[in-house]
Amino acid sequence: MATTTEKQVMVVGIDDSEHSTYALVWTLDHFFTPLGSNSPFKLVIVHAKPSPASAVGLAGPGAAEVLPLVEADLKKIAARVVEKAKEICISKSVHDVTLEVVEGDARNVLCEAVEKHHASILVVGNHGYGAIKRAVLGSVSDYCAHHAHCSVMIVKRPKIKH
């Protein structure tokens, strides 16, 4: 547990979705600004970059030629995600932030980041998948809520009324 002199760690998981961006902005608005340096948390933003093999899902002939292209694309996406997160933090006057890109499945990467940083809270966005899509794809937020060794806050975007 954090002492009075050190800040607790808040890990925010991000990807290239609007839900993730919303969760980051919501977190900054509610826990970091206008508090600035008076926030009780140290912010760590983590992006899980899929491995090329898991992104392609093939191991047959021709995979050797495709994997370097996929890896390059995944690196570009990761760089774009981290740059966007950095810009959001700067726009909210949050400068004391650690940004990490870790290769692997988002569920495992986020739970491992909680352990590595001794986080008190993990923040993830919610994609709003229905039961079938969630069963097929798996839900990062559901997994983290059950397996992370800290409190997990799932930030949902408000529903738009027509």
N, C-alpha and C positions, 0 to 999 in steps of 0.2 A: 504494500500500500504506500502511496506517496506521503512524504512528510510535508510539513508546512512550508518548507523552503523550496521543494521541487514541485513542478506542475505535473498533474496527471496527464496521461497520453490519450489522445483521441485519434483513432485511425479511421479515415474515410476511404472507402473503396470507390474507385471510379472506372468507367469504361467510356466508350464513345456514344453513349445514349443520352437522350434528353432527360431521362429519369435520373441518371447519374449526375448530370449537370445541375438539375434542380436540387438534388439532395445536398450537393456541395454548397450551392448558394444559400439554401435554407440553413444549413449548419453554420456557415459563416455569419449570416444575419442574426442567428439566435444565440450563438456561443462566442463569437469573436468580435463582431463590430456592433456598436461603437466602443466596445470594451478595449479593443486594441491589445496593448501589452498587459492589461489587467485581467485577461481571460484566464480562467483557472486551468486551461488545457494547453498542452503542447500538441500541435497539429502535425499528423503524418498522413500524407495522401498516397495511396497505393493503387497502382494499375497492374492488373494481371494480364500479361501478354501470353496468348496461347502459343504452344509450341507449333512449329510448322507442320509436323506430322499429325497432330490432333486437329489442326485447322483444315488440312487437306483430307484426312481420313482415308488415305490410300497407302499401300505399301507394295504395289505391283510394279510392273515394268514402266519406266518413265518417271518414277517418283524422284529419282536422283536429279533429274533435270528441273522438275517443278519445285522441289523444296527450297532451293536458294531464292527463287522468285517470290515464293510465299513468305519466306523469312524477311526479305527486303520490304515487302508490303506490310507485314506485321510490325516491323521496326518503325516504318513511317507512321502507321496508325498510332503506335505507342507514343512517338514523339509529338504528334498532333494532340493527343489526349492530355499529355503532361503539360504541353505549352498552353493549352486552353485553361487547364486548372491553375497554372501559374498566373495567367492573365486575370482570371477571376479573383484570385487571392489578392493580387496587386490592386485591382479595382476596388476591393473592399478594405484596403489598407492593412492586410494581413501579410506580414513579411517573414515572420518566424515560422516557416513551414518546411517540412522535409518531404520531398517527392521521390517516390521509388517506382521503378518498373521491375517486376519480378515475373519470370517465365513460369507458367504453370496454369492449372485450373483455378479459376477465381475463388472457388470455395476454399480450397486448400491454401492458396496464397494469402487470403485474408485472415484465416484462422492462424496461420503461421506468423503473420505480421503482428497479430495481437500478442502472441507469445514472445516474439523477438523484442517488441517495444514495451512489453509489460503494460499494455493498454488497459484503461479503465472502461472504455466504451468503443464500440465499433459502429460506424454509421454506413449504411448501404441504402441505395435507392431501391424502389420497387417497380419492376417492369409492368406489373398489372396483368400478368398472364392468367388465363383461365385455368381451370383444373386440369384439362387435358394437355394443354401446352406445357404447364408446369410439371406434369407427370412425365412427359416425354423429354423435355429439355432439362428438367431439374431447376430448382429455384435456389439461387445463391443466397438470397436473404433467409429462406427457410433453413437451409443447411447451416448457415452461420448462427442463426438463432438457437439451433440445437447443439452446435459443436464448439463455438467460440467460448473461451474461458473469460468472458467479461460480459457486461451488459451490451445488448445489440439494439440499436435504434434503426428502425426501418422507416425511411422518409417516403411518404406517398405524395404524388402530385394530386392537387385537388381535382375532382371531377368537374368538367366543364358542362354547365347546364345549357341546353339549347333553347 
